[in-house]
Amino acid sequence: MGVSYNKLFKLLIDKNMKKGELCEAASVSPSSLAKLRNGENVNTDILVRICKTLHCEPGDIMELSCKE
């Protein structure tokens, strides 16, 4: 099972927000953002901070792939 954060990056485009701006506003390190970009695991706290910053739910920024 994999995780995709493509929805997050599409949302940033829709909100006209740069990745660096998200890092600063949500107190997320650039390395954590790189993990998201690569579909790697991140701490739930990071996802919560991003959701609070973007005023959205986790399902708005990520999706699970059940394909093996």
N, C-alpha and C positions, 0 to 999 in steps of 0.2 A: 504494500500500500504506500503510495506516495502523496506528498502534499505539494500543491501548486499555489503560489502567491501571485499569479498573473493578475488576479482580480485587484490586488493591492496596487500594482503598478498602473493598471488601467484607471483605477480610481484617482490616483495621483495626477494622471493626465487630465481626467475630467475636471479635477479641482484646480488645475493649472498650478500644481505644487511640485517643486523639485525635490529629489531624493534627499539632498542636503538639508533642505528646509524641514522635511519630515524628521530627519535625525535630530535636528536642533529642537524642534517643537515637542517631540515625543521623548527626548532624552534617550535616543537609541544610537548606539555606536555604529560607525560605518561598517565595521566587521559583521555586526548583527544584520545589517541591511544586505550585505553581500551573501550571508547565509540564506536570507529570504529569497534573494535573486536566484540562488542555486537550488532552491527547494530543500534546504537542509533544516534540521531541527533547531528550534530556538526556544528559549524559556517562555512560558506562558505569560509572564509579566511583560515581556516585550510586546506581545500581541495585544494585551490589555491596554498598554500605553498608546499603541498605535490606534486602536479603536477609539479610545477616549479623545485623542487628538483629532481624528477624522470624523468623530461623531457617527460611528457605525458599529455594526456587530461583527464578530469573527467570520461569519459566513459571507460577509461583504468583501473580505480581503483574502480569503483562502478557500480552497476546495480540496477534498480528498479524492484520490483516484483509487478505486478498489481493483483496478486491473493489475494482474501480476505479470 
